[in-house]
């Protein structure tokens, strides 16, 4: 995996590299990637028939178009036998009946053309409406998926579902499915017309078609398998290209162009082989059908000529008669109208299979297990009395927050759960409950930023724990630093506080409340995060700051920028706060991007803050400016700092040293230096962090 792909995901450096399917229940099963799932067509049709009235007129138009085509073929017999042949050889022929017949035939053709135009016109609205609904549903569901889904699915492959897979679905809705239905109706109408004129001839055509279908079945079965594989390989290529584009600087710095090219060529070769095989079988289908149709036409013409010459007896639904020239011409036309649609259905069937493969991938995303949230505790604004303990819920923004339990929860649930912990952890949990500021009825608890881990064990793969029996606490307003080598579990701890992942054992308490009982949106609203990898979105600088609080005014955003030392450089931009950023803020320096990220956290005004390597990728001079901005933001808040630069954590109230998922040291900078332990060796350079 390239460095670019690692940077494109939530920081996963603190976990072991494990198989995505083994650690994530949302990963698509192997069978889902190799073939279209059962029920996919049914789900597609539900989207299509959401436009039931349009589809009703589409079906009627197709039936009228097919009837007009079959009727015109039948009319040929009447035209030739009753209107053309009787005029042959007459000295003074009367043309009026023939002209009237031709006008009638023209009207019949006009109805067919009008019906074909109408159903194609209506299908455009259906096609685009279905695509919009599918993209809306897909994106809406994607917002409910857990971080683990995006950690275990390549971003380019997810994008491919919005583009390539939906495009194959669009083609199926606008072309393949209507063409299959139209061809099937046309073939049925032609068969009924042949039975009306001549049962023996219809039987002969059916036998010939049966042999043709055996050949078609072989071609379709092979092409369909490769079309499914083609969609999978296409998603793989898109994922790789997305990685390569995001990581171009890394590629060039390490002269990795040739290796990237070789990797791309390998993936592209797989796509080429799958596409070539699929289209080879798919493209040969119509020539085979057409040539078999010509063969049938020739055989029918020879037999028809003999039947007409020797006046062979004939019977059909219209009665007994002899073969005539007009009848043979009609039958020849009808045989083409019967065989060609069968070939068209077979050809479109391969396209439908490709669309089903794409739809299966789309529905696999829609079926991915959403993030579970069983929490009932919410975050509310409160008015705090002068005694610092009495609080009243209010709809007004007061700057004070409280956790609100549901009516049936008086605050004893977390206490009961804590009894199952070890004595040490149970004591810490009990202290958290005692120190929490709670209303007399037990329903409101003041949000202060008291965070405690008690007997916490966690692994991204439950069989491979990353954290082992972790117990620690952070009191309100404390600055807690987490240090340790890459993979020690630092970022994992912050991911657990946010409930990006849920722990397997133990309990995490937030102001004495089990975080599993807090609604995830409310929990995350109480925590501001500044990451090492800043994500800026296309829009103005003001929009990017307001991302932290969507209803924030311009004045609030500017105050947040001033607080974090971002205001001065923003005003120097071409349009100040209205400067439009694109490409993840590529026109800004890393320090400027980080300051906007800190301002974004500041405007949210969270009571607790997580700083994950926020200054590790900027120079020392810029770090001083950014650090000053962060210091302003950290004032009065509970702060968790992850840092490799130990100089940035000296002023922390508590420093915790982690090693392979265990806390091996805890204390202030001076205390840990006095112990001459792991932290002392790290700080003095006797031991490297990595």
HUUR-V984125 format. One record per backbone hydrogen bond with DSSP energy under -0.5 kcal/mol. CO is the residue of the C=O (numbers start at 1). NH is the residue of the N-H. Records with the same first field share a line. If there is no record, write none. Layout:
# HUUR-V984125
CO = NH, NH
This chain:
# HUUR-V984125
2 = 6
3 = 7
4 = 8
6 = 9
12 = 15
16 = 18
19 = 23
20 = 24
24 = 27
29 = 32, 33
30 = 33, 34
31 = 35
37 = 40
39 = 43
40 = 44
41 = 45
42 = 46
43 = 47
44 = 48
45 = 49
47 = 50
48 = 51
49 = 52
50 = 52
51 = 55
52 = 56
53 = 57
54 = 58
55 = 59
56 = 60
57 = 61
58 = 62
59 = 63
60 = 64
61 = 65
62 = 66
63 = 67
64 = 68
65 = 69
66 = 70
67 = 71
68 = 72
69 = 73
70 = 74
71 = 75
72 = 76
73 = 76, 77
74 = 77, 78
75 = 79
76 = 80
77 = 81
78 = 82, 83
79 = 83, 84
80 = 85
84 = 87, 88
85 = 88
87 = 90
90 = 93
93 = 95
95 = 99
96 = 100
97 = 101
98 = 102
99 = 103
100 = 104
101 = 105
102 = 106
103 = 107
104 = 108
105 = 109
106 = 110
107 = 111
108 = 112
109 = 113
110 = 114
111 = 115
112 = 116
113 = 117
114 = 118
115 = 119
116 = 120
117 = 121
118 = 122
119 = 123
120 = 124
121 = 124, 125
122 = 126
123 = 127
124 = 128
125 = 129
126 = 130
127 = 131
128 = 132
129 = 133
130 = 134
131 = 135
132 = 136
133 = 137
134 = 138
135 = 139
136 = 140
137 = 141
138 = 142
139 = 143
141 = 144
142 = 145
144 = 371
146 = 149, 150
147 = 151
148 = 152
154 = 158
155 = 159
156 = 160
157 = 161
158 = 161, 162
159 = 162, 163
160 = 165
163 = 167
164 = 168
165 = 169
166 = 170
167 = 171
168 = 172
169 = 173
170 = 174
171 = 175, 176
172 = 177
175 = 179
176 = 180
177 = 181
178 = 182
179 = 183
180 = 184
181 = 185
182 = 186
183 = 187
184 = 188
185 = 189
186 = 190
187 = 191
188 = 192
189 = 193
190 = 194
191 = 195
192 = 196
193 = 197
194 = 198
195 = 317
196 = 318
198 = 202
199 = 203
200 = 204
201 = 205
202 = 206
203 = 207
204 = 208
205 = 209
206 = 210
207 = 211
208 = 212
209 = 213
210 = 214
211 = 215
212 = 216
213 = 217
214 = 218
215 = 219
216 = 220
217 = 221
218 = 222
219 = 223
220 = 224
221 = 225
222 = 226
223 = 227
224 = 228
225 = 229
226 = 230
227 = 231
228 = 232
229 = 233
230 = 234
231 = 235
232 = 236
233 = 237
234 = 238
235 = 239
236 = 240
237 = 241
238 = 242
239 = 243
240 = 244
241 = 245
242 = 246
243 = 247
245 = 248
247 = 251
248 = 252
249 = 253
250 = 254
251 = 256
252 = 255
256 = 260
257 = 261
258 = 262
259 = 263
260 = 264
261 = 265
262 = 266
263 = 267
264 = 268
265 = 269
266 = 270
267 = 271
268 = 272
269 = 273
270 = 274
271 = 275
272 = 276
273 = 277
274 = 278
275 = 279
276 = 280
277 = 281
278 = 282
279 = 283
280 = 284
281 = 285
282 = 285, 286
283 = 287
284 = 288
285 = 289
286 = 290
287 = 291
288 = 292
289 = 293
290 = 294
291 = 295
292 = 296
293 = 297
294 = 298
295 = 299
296 = 300
297 = 301
298 = 302
299 = 303
300 = 304
301 = 305
302 = 306
303 = 307
304 = 308
305 = 309
306 = 310
307 = 312
308 = 311
312 = 323
314 = 321
315 = 199, 200
316 = 319
319 = 316
321 = 314
324 = 328
325 = 329
326 = 330
327 = 331
328 = 332
329 = 333
330 = 334
331 = 335
332 = 336
333 = 337
334 = 338
335 = 339
336 = 340
338 = 342
339 = 343
340 = 344
341 = 345
342 = 346
343 = 347
344 = 348
345 = 349
346 = 350
347 = 350, 351
348 = 352
349 = 353
350 = 354
351 = 355
352 = 356
353 = 357
354 = 358
355 = 359
356 = 360
357 = 361
358 = 362
359 = 363
360 = 364
361 = 365
362 = 366
363 = 367
364 = 368
365 = 368
369 = 146
377 = 519
378 = 404
380 = 402
381 = 394
382 = 384
383 = 385, 392
385 = 388
390 = 385
392 = 383
394 = 381
396 = 398
400 = 382
401 = 447
402 = 380
403 = 405, 445
404 = 378
406 = 409
408 = 410
412 = 416
413 = 417
414 = 418
415 = 419
416 = 419
417 = 420
418 = 421
422 = 426
423 = 427
424 = 428
425 = 429
426 = 430
427 = 431
428 = 432
429 = 433
430 = 434
431 = 435
432 = 436
436 = 438
437 = 446
439 = 442
443 = 405
444 = 439
445 = 403
446 = 448
449 = 451
450 = 511
451 = 474
452 = 509
453 = 472
454 = 507
456 = 470
457 = 504, 505
458 = 466, 467
460 = 462
461 = 464
464 = 461
467 = 458, 469
470 = 456
472 = 453
474 = 451
475 = 478
478 = 480, 639
479 = 481, 653, 654
480 = 641
481 = 483, 656
482 = 643
483 = 658
485 = 488
488 = 661
489 = 493
490 = 494
491 = 495
492 = 496
493 = 497
494 = 498
495 = 500, 501
496 = 499
505 = 457
507 = 454
508 = 515
509 = 452, 511
510 = 513
513 = 510
514 = 517
515 = 518
517 = 376, 377
519 = 523
520 = 524
521 = 525
522 = 526
523 = 526
524 = 527
526 = 608
528 = 610
530 = 612
532 = 534
534 = 536
539 = 581
540 = 544
541 = 545
542 = 546
543 = 547
545 = 548
546 = 549
549 = 552
553 = 557
554 = 558
555 = 559
556 = 560
557 = 561
558 = 562
559 = 563
560 = 564
561 = 566, 567
562 = 565
566 = 570
567 = 571
568 = 572
569 = 572
570 = 573
573 = 576
575 = 578
576 = 579
577 = 542
579 = 541
581 = 539
582 = 586
585 = 588
589 = 593
590 = 594
591 = 595
592 = 596
593 = 597
594 = 598
595 = 599
596 = 600
597 = 601
598 = 602
599 = 603
600 = 604
601 = 605, 606
602 = 605
607 = 638
608 = 528
609 = 640
610 = 530, 612
611 = 613, 642
612 = 532
613 = 616
615 = 618
619 = 623
620 = 624
621 = 625
622 = 626
623 = 627
624 = 628
625 = 629
626 = 630
627 = 631
628 = 632
629 = 633
630 = 634
631 = 635
634 = 637
637 = 639
638 = 609
639 = 480, 641
640 = 611
641 = 482, 643
642 = 613
644 = 646
645 = 648
646 = 649
647 = 650
649 = 652
652 = 669
654 = 481
655 = 667
656 = 483, 658
657 = 664, 665
658 = 485
659 = 662
661 = 468
662 = 659, 664
665 = 657
667 = 655
668 = 672
669 = 673
670 = 674
671 = 675
672 = 676, 677
673 = 676
677 = 681
678 = 682
679 = 683
680 = 684
681 = 685, 686, 687
